[in-house]
């Protein structure tokens, strides 16, 4: 090893600390990269390495290929044992289950909450828009918090905030407290939204598609499960809406346990390696590149916003569209269940397919075309094949797990994924705020569902175009 190719590496067999000296690593394997939590990832690779800026400074890391796999084979973490990865996987699923019940569980009890607290129509309107706003505002804080404390610590804290918000919301005695506690719960969800791709990138860089599919499926199950179970749970305890909303705080508390166990095990290893000396929390300057200068980041942000708009419109208005076309309330509800249910299996399959492709644009195009078919059917003949239109719109809404997968594939490093995830989701949720409101305004002004449905068709054309751009094999660190 030459004078200018020095790298000092000290690592204990039981998962101790690591220190790096100055210089550059040799181009031959193995290479090393340090993640935002202090984990050392070693990768056997036969290809040349590329210098990138990571959480612990500048280090040589192998170039990634589609699917999150490294050229020379799967990533082997020096600190993350198989048991740790299992705990992280369980934590991913439990956190994902918690990312929507605070929203989807409120809808079935909204009338009871309105009566119980005396909420005005204006407040109800705020409640329909506040999730996207909170996701945009609080999600932007996640990368900075992750750099300072590590992503797992922040996710555990986010689940704590979610549990507290849900429990306190159930005890609210007035409008102001109800809105503030709802915002607290949504803040926890926003941080979890942003950091889930980061956790996948850090602990499962060789399984990005599979793990994204796993937590996307869990998210879909949590969404539909809360919508289906909140009312029966409420009725089982005497019809109290407070119990129906507050019971989901227990699920958030359970979600803290696996990641908390990983953090506890790591702290014990660090204490054993350092003789009990305090270890500074992870922290380093963010990468020098700016997301706002990346065309890929903007394409992903717009794509995220348009697919979120479509999802909110389907969730908020599809049942009413069917009812206004002459179908019964029960039939309209069943068709809503069809649209939401089809996303559960597809949320697991689609990310794995996307990760195996070098260009995800064709998938984005297919999903947009399904949405165009569904909306066109609602315009021309809403009752002739209502199940087909619901299925097409449900498939189209699977653009959500697709964009989550692309976020994990468009950056070389975990800290880059954190910044990209925050940028994409903050930008996207801001874009999504006016969509459902515009649908209602256009319907009220015209007395027909055709104008808002035509608007959705136009947005899907734009979504198709930016989806093709976002699906190109590019990395935001390269300015692409």
Protein Blocks (a to p, Z undefined) as FASTA:
>chain_A
ZZklcccddddfkopacdddeddddfbdcdddddfkopacddddfbdcdddddfkocadd
ddddehhiafkbccddfklcfklmmmmmmmmmmmmmmmmmmmmmmmmmmmmmmmmnopaf
klmmmmmmmmmmmmmmmmmmmmmmmmmnopklmmmmmmmmmmmmmmmmmmpcbfklmmmm
mmmmmmmmmmmmmmmmmmmmmmmmmlmmmmmmmmmmmmmmmmmmmmmmmmmmmmmnoopa
klmmmmmmmmmmmmmmmmmmmmmmmmmmmmmmnnopacddddddddfbdfklpmklmmmm
mmmmmmmmmmmmmmmmmmmmmmmnopafklmmmmmmmmmmmmmmmmmmmmmmmmmpcbfk
lmmmmmmmmmmmmmmmmmmmmmlmmmlmmmmmmmmmmmmmmmmmmmmmmpfbfklmmmmm
mmmmmmmmmmmmmmmmmmmmmmmmnopaklmmmmmmmmmmmmmmmmmmmmpccdfkloZZ
